[in-house]
Each structure stands twice: as C-alpha cells, then as structure tokens.
Amino acid sequence: MGRDDIRRATEADAPACAAVVSTWVRQTEWMTDELPQQELEALIAQVFPDREMWVVGEPVDCYMSVDPAAQKVGALYCLRTGQGIGKRLLDRAKQGRNFLWLTAHQPNAAAQRFYRREGFVETRTDSATPPETVPVVRMEWHA
C-alpha cells in the first residue's frame, strides 16, 4: 500500500486516529483541547464496532469515521491538506448512500468551503454542547 491509499481502519488504528485528532487540535489556534489523547483513543475504540472507519498514511495522518445508522460523518481529520485525500475519503463515505450529514466547527471556514465544494449545504448552526466548546454548523449532502 502507498502513502495515499485509503484502507479500512482496524481497532489497532485507534491510537493513531486519536493522535491525528490531538495533533489537529494542537495546531488549530481557536480550538480548545477538549479531551486528552488517551480519552479520545478510548472513545474511538469504544465506538469502533458501530462505525465505518477509514485511514490514510504510513504512519496514519488522515482518518474518517462514519456512523452508518445515523448517516453521519462523525470525524474527518487530515493533517495533509490540499492533496485530495479529504475528497477521496468523502467519496468513500458517499458510496452506496444518498444522504449524509456532518458538523463543522463554526470558526473552521476552510472546512465549510471544502464541504460545500463536495455538495454539502448548511442547514443550521448549533451552540456548543459539552464536551464541545465551539459552536458547530450542520451540513447535509443529498445525492
């Protein structure tokens, strides 16, 4: 497998996925450190059986989690941007579906632009709900 290949995550990838999120939080000045990396890792491992999780990178530096029951992209974090990896991950999430939704942090204008380019539309803004500390924008995609 190459550095940019998408592969289905295994439970052994939970620490790497948590590290991607933690790194993104540390690199994002408006984001507060809501959960320690070990707690993130435990949460990812806990929901793993109910999610479709995909990773990219050797070592992993991009990851996406989809809750198929809720039709929600629960996480899409890419430490390498501008290389089409996020688009490819979203395309994977859209396969076999005609609806998805997600939330983007309100201050994250770049993510919202990306999701709009990928066919998502804003449907509402929600206040921060713990453990979140930043308001979020709900966005939906319909095939």
ABEGO torsion letter per residue (X at the ends): XBAABBBBBBAAAAAAAAAAAAAAAAABAABBBABBAAAAAAAAAAAAAABBBBBBEOBBABBBBBBAAAGBBABBBBABBGAGAAAAAAAAAABGBABBBBBBBAABAAAAAAAAAAGBBBABBBBBBOABABBBBBBBBBX
